[in-house]
């Protein structure tokens, strides 16, 4: 069909890979070596075609979707790819944990796919908690206890509170619901054929009690102060998010420098140029999303503590440096007053 043409599948694969966000990567777990001899795949979501599509999938058909398990077996024909479901997405029981642990112990690396099924987000699909459902975190803990390298791939349609995973797992990749070419896109990122460059479009909380939590909130009368008991914070968790809006890592590193403004003052009809140098300081080509934020510290109305006014995604080779330019004018700096003018 036209929808499933080779060109459209390539585009779906590229878009899915570029949308993924690397939340954490320690001890060199990612990217996985393409010459790996054995891989364990754990989690019901790793082989669920319906959940690859997610909610609001329109004319998508699950039989057209490529799962992570299928893509891994295609990519690694000479390696042993062992699948252990562990439990279903609701994960009410642990009967399958032992099989998953054995698979992890007998493999060079384990990929755990955890999170929510497609029907857990979207219209009329609210949950009272943002935790990973059921005992999925217990399954991750069991794999963690083997001491073998592993990666957690998250599938979900909204931010989740993943405190234990974020603090203890060596690598965490946010995949969302990647669509028809989900499996291929995931293997592209996991094995480094695509260097992840996505950034979070929403804030990840530490607990559901922090909600609503968003980056561009207005200040309170008592901003958080660790030295002042009577300020806006929590007594049981930090006031900061687990992962902020705009967060996202890469397999390479970048340096921003030489921030410049073309003018120190502009009038209501004027504009200024904001420029900054971005350099790839690592060993791989990669994408960086440079984000420009402003704060209006004195205005006729209370303004947010931070506002995103522009962003640019650039691909840089190792050692390459580029100067980016942003424009700030009335359209970026203005706001409606009390009379809606």
C-alpha positions in Angstrom: 0.0 0.0 0.0 1.0 3.6 -0.3 0.9 4.1 3.5 3.4 1.2 3.9 5.6 2.0 1.0 9.4 1.6 1.6 9.8 5.4 1.6 7.1 5.9 4.3 8.5 3.1 6.4 12.0 4.7 6.2 10.5 8.0 7.3 8.6 6.3 10.2 11.8 4.6 11.3 13.8 7.9 11.2 11.1 9.9 13.0 10.8 7.3 15.7 14.5 7.1 16.3 14.9 10.9 16.4 12.1 11.2 18.9 13.7 8.9 21.5 15.3 10.4 24.6 18.3 9.0 26.3 17.6 9.7 30.0 20.7 8.0 31.5 23.7 6.2 30.3 26.5 5.1 32.6 29.3 2.5 32.5 29.3 2.5 28.7 26.3 0.2 28.5 25.0 2.0 25.4 25.4 1.7 22.5 25.5 -2.1 22.5 28.3 -3.7 20.6 27.0 -5.0 17.2 29.2 -8.0 17.7 27.5 -9.0 20.9 27.2 -12.8 21.2 24.0 -13.0 23.3 21.2 -10.7 24.2 18.3 -11.3 26.6 15.0 -9.5 26.0 12.6 -9.1 28.9 9.2 -7.6 29.2 5.8 -8.1 27.6 6.1 -4.8 25.7 9.2 -6.1 23.8 7.0 -8.3 21.6 3.6 -6.5 21.5 2.7 -5.2 18.1 -0.4 -3.4 19.4 1.6 -1.5 22.0 4.2 -0.4 19.5 1.5 1.7 17.9 0.3 3.4 21.1 -3.0 5.2 21.6 -4.4 7.4 18.9 -2.9 5.2 16.3 -5.5 6.2 13.6 -5.4 3.8 10.7 -2.5 1.8 12.1 -2.8 -1.9 12.1 -0.9 -4.0 14.6 0.1 -6.7 12.1 2.2 -4.0 10.3 4.2 -3.1 13.4 7.7 -4.3 14.0 8.4 -5.2 17.6 11.8 -4.9 19.3 12.2 -8.6 19.6 11.6 -9.1 15.8 14.0 -6.4 14.9 16.7 -7.7 17.2 16.5 -11.2 15.6 16.7 -9.6 12.2 19.7 -7.4 13.2 21.6 -10.1 15.1 21.3 -13.3 13.0 24.5 -14.8 14.4 23.8 -13.9 18.1 21.6 -15.7 20.5 18.5 -13.6 21.3 16.6 -15.1 24.2 13.2 -13.8 25.1 11.6 -14.0 28.6 8.3 -12.2 29.1 8.7 -12.0 32.9 5.2 -10.9 33.3 2.4 -9.0 31.5 2.1 -5.2 31.6 -0.1 -5.3 34.7 2.5 -7.6 36.3 0.5 -8.7 39.3 2.6 -11.9 39.9 6.2 -12.9 39.7 5.9 -16.4 38.3 7.9 -15.5 35.2 10.7 -13.7 37.0 13.0 -16.7 37.4 13.0 -17.4 33.7 13.9 -13.8 33.0 16.7 -13.8 35.6 18.2 -17.0 34.0 18.1 -15.4 30.6 19.9 -12.3 31.9 22.6 -14.4 33.7 23.2 -16.4 30.5 23.5 -13.3 28.2 26.1 -10.6 27.6 23.5 -7.8 27.9 19.8 -7.6 28.8 17.2 -5.2 27.3 14.2 -4.7 29.6 11.2 -3.1 28.0 9.0 -1.6 30.7 6.2 0.9 31.1 2.5 1.2 30.1 0.5 -0.5 27.4 -1.2 1.6 24.8 -4.6 1.5 26.6 -3.1 3.0 29.7 -3.0 6.5 28.2 -5.1 8.5 25.8 -8.8 9.4 25.9 -10.7 8.0 28.9 -7.6 6.1 30.1 -6.4 7.9 33.2 -4.5 6.2 36.0 -4.4 7.4 39.6 -0.6 6.8 39.7 2.4 7.6 37.5 4.3 4.6 38.7 5.4 1.8 36.3 2.4 -0.6 36.6 2.4 -3.6 38.9 5.6 -5.4 39.8 7.6 -4.4 36.7 10.1 -2.5 38.9 10.5 -5.7 41.0 11.4 -7.5 37.7 13.9 -4.8 36.9 15.4 -5.2 40.4 15.7 -8.9 39.9 17.7 -8.4 36.7 19.8 -5.7 38.4 20.7 -8.2 41.1 22.4 -10.5 38.6 25.2 -7.9 38.2 25.1 -8.2 34.4 24.8 -5.2 32.1 21.2 -4.1 31.2 19.2 -1.4 29.6 15.7 -0.2 30.5 13.6 0.9 27.5 10.5 2.8 28.6 7.3 2.7 26.6 4.6 5.1 27.7 2.4 7.9 26.5 3.1 10.4 29.3 5.8 11.1 32.0 6.2 8.4 34.6 7.7 8.5 38.1 10.7 6.1 37.8 12.8 6.9 40.8 14.4 3.5 41.5 15.0 2.9 37.8 16.6 6.3 37.3 18.8 6.0 40.4 20.0 2.4 39.9 19.7 1.2 36.3 22.9 2.0 34.2 21.0 3.1 31.1 17.4 4.3 30.5 16.0 5.1 27.0 12.6 6.8 26.7 11.0 5.3 23.5 7.4 6.5 23.9 5.2 4.5 21.6 7.4 4.5 18.5 4.9 3.3 15.9 5.0 0.9 12.9 8.8 0.9 12.7 9.3 0.8 16.4 11.6 -2.2 16.6 13.9 -1.1 13.8 14.1 2.4 15.3 14.9 1.0 18.7 17.7 -1.2 17.4 19.1 1.8 15.5 19.4 3.7 18.7 20.4 0.8 21.0 23.3 -0.2 18.7 24.4 3.3 17.9 23.4 3.4 14.2 21.4 6.5 15.3 22.8 8.7 18.0 19.9 9.7 20.2 19.3 13.5 20.3 15.7 13.9 21.5 14.8 16.1 24.4 11.9 15.7 26.9 8.8 17.6 25.8 7.4 17.2 29.3 8.7 17.2 32.9 9.2 13.8 34.6 8.2 14.1 38.3 9.6 12.2 41.3 6.1 11.5 42.6 2.5 12.1 41.5 2.1 14.5 44.4 4.4 17.0 42.6 1.8 17.4 39.8 1.1 19.8 38.2 4.8 20.1 37.5 6.0 22.1 34.5 9.1 24.2 33.7 7.4 27.5 33.0 5.5 28.0 36.2 5.3 31.4 37.9 7.2 32.0 41.1 5.6 31.6 44.5 5.8 34.1 47.3 8.2 31.7 49.0 10.5 30.2 46.5 12.2 26.9 47.6 15.0 27.5 50.0 16.7 24.5 51.7 17.7 26.7 54.6 14.2 28.0 55.2 11.6 25.6 56.5 8.8 27.9 55.5 9.3 27.9 51.8 7.7 26.1 48.9 9.0 22.5 49.0 8.3 19.0 50.1 9.4 17.3 53.3 9.8 13.8 51.7 11.2 14.4 48.2 13.2 17.2 46.5 11.1 20.0 44.9 13.0 19.5 41.7 11.8 17.1 38.9 13.4 13.7 38.3 14.1 14.7 34.7 13.3 18.3 33.6 11.7 19.6 30.4 14.3 19.7 27.7 16.5 16.9 29.2 18.2 14.4 26.9 21.6 12.8 26.6 23.7 11.7 23.6 26.5 9.1 22.9 28.8 12.1 22.4 29.3 15.3 24.3 28.7 19.0 23.4 30.0 22.3 24.7 28.2 25.6 24.5 30.3 28.8 24.7 30.6 32.4 23.7 27.0 33.5 24.3 26.5 36.9 22.7 23.8 39.6 22.4 23.8 42.0 19.6 22.3 44.7 21.9 21.9 45.3 25.6 18.7 47.3 25.2 15.9 47.3 22.6 12.7 49.3 22.2 9.2 47.8 21.7 9.7 47.7 17.9 13.3 46.4 18.0 15.0 43.1 18.0 18.3 41.5 19.0 20.4 38.6 17.8 21.4 35.9 20.3 24.3 33.8 19.2 26.1 30.9 20.8 28.8 28.4 19.7 28.1 24.7 20.0 30.8 22.2 19.6 30.8 18.4 19.4 33.6 17.5 21.9 33.1 13.7 21.7 34.1 10.9 19.4 30.8 10.3 17.5 28.6 12.4 15.2 25.5 13.5 17.0 22.6 15.9 17.3 22.3 18.6 19.9 19.2 20.6 20.6 20.2 24.1 21.7 17.5 25.7 23.7 17.1 29.4 24.4 15.2 30.4 27.6 14.4 33.9 29.0 13.0 35.2 32.2 11.4 38.6 32.6 12.4 39.7 36.1 10.4 42.9 36.1 7.0 43.2 34.3 3.5 44.5 34.8 2.3 41.0 35.4 4.0 38.0 37.1 6.0 36.1 34.5 7.2 32.5 34.5 10.5 31.6 36.0 11.7 30.4 32.6 10.2 30.5 29.1 11.5 28.6 26.0 11.9 31.2 23.2 13.7 29.1 20.6 15.5 25.9 19.8 17.6 24.5 17.0 18.6 20.9 16.4 21.9 20.5 14.7 24.0 17.5 13.6 27.7 17.9 14.3 30.7 15.7 13.4 33.4 15.1 16.1 35.3 18.3 16.6 32.9 20.4 14.5 31.8 23.7 15.8 28.9 25.9 14.6 27.5 29.3 15.6 23.7 29.4 16.0 21.6 32.5 15.9 18.2 33.3 17.6 16.1 36.4 17.3 14.4 38.0 20.2 11.8 40.6 19.3 8.2 41.6 20.3 6.8 38.3 19.2 9.1 36.4 21.6 9.2 38.9 24.6 5.7 40.3 24.6 2.7 39.1 26.7 -0.9 40.1 27.2 -1.5 42.6 30.0 -4.5 42.7 32.4 -6.6 44.3 29.7 -5.6 41.5 27.2 -3.7 44.0 25.1 
